[in-house]
Amino acid sequence: MHSTVKNLINIQTQIKSSLISSNINILPKVIAVSKTFPIENILPLIDYGHIDFGENKVQEALDKWTDVKKNKPDLKIHLIGKLQTNKVKFAVKLFDFIHSVDSIKLANKIAVEQNKIKKKVNIFIQVNIGNEDQKSGVGKDDLEKLIVHCKEINLTVLGLMCIPPANEDSGKFFEEMRQLNNYFGFNELSMGMSSDYLTAVKYSASYLRIGSNIFGSRS
């Protein structure tokens, strides 16, 4: 068995144990964050039957996944990095999920491109939960306005997404995200990465974005 598959199985076992101990009944999906890794490293997971993969950059994802997706149309490719408006046209064609919508301008562009090709992409709205200047995401004060707008232009918003501050306790930010997600009536919540995914599980994350714990450290 390939090491990436062993790593994934180990993570899924940990998640199930954490669910039992936390009395949570949401089994989150693991997005294998394959950014910077060549397709050769990813194929064992695809062969194993894993379908959710995450990429940070549109061009890299196009180069890597366009042909693979033609042969494996059930694969779900998630854009988890910042999306520039000039790349939306390409992103909408390839990706099934976009986790990083953070402005009305970006939402409008996605809606236009979706309508052109008659395709619906699943959207998460990225919240700058730690109010960090260097991070993307809509501020909490502007969140409701963006959600309302996305619904008005018929985007399929599944829920919220966050990347908490690196050197603080993730749990308090995940709890705040859970409360916000519930307040707006969403069912899906994208949070938790290699360093804190088990904490995210305890706060009802439904999509975990895990890279290095599956593929190893990036060079």
PyMOL commands that set and color helices and strands:
alter all, ss='L'
color gray80, all
select helices_A, chain A and resi 3-22+39-48+58-71+85-94+104-117+140-152+170-183+197-202+212-215
alter helices_A, ss='H'
color red, helices_A
select strands_A, chain A and resi 29-33+52-55+76-79+97-101+122-127+156-162+188-190+207-210
alter strands_A, ss='S'
color yellow, strands_A
deselect
rebuild
show_as cartoon
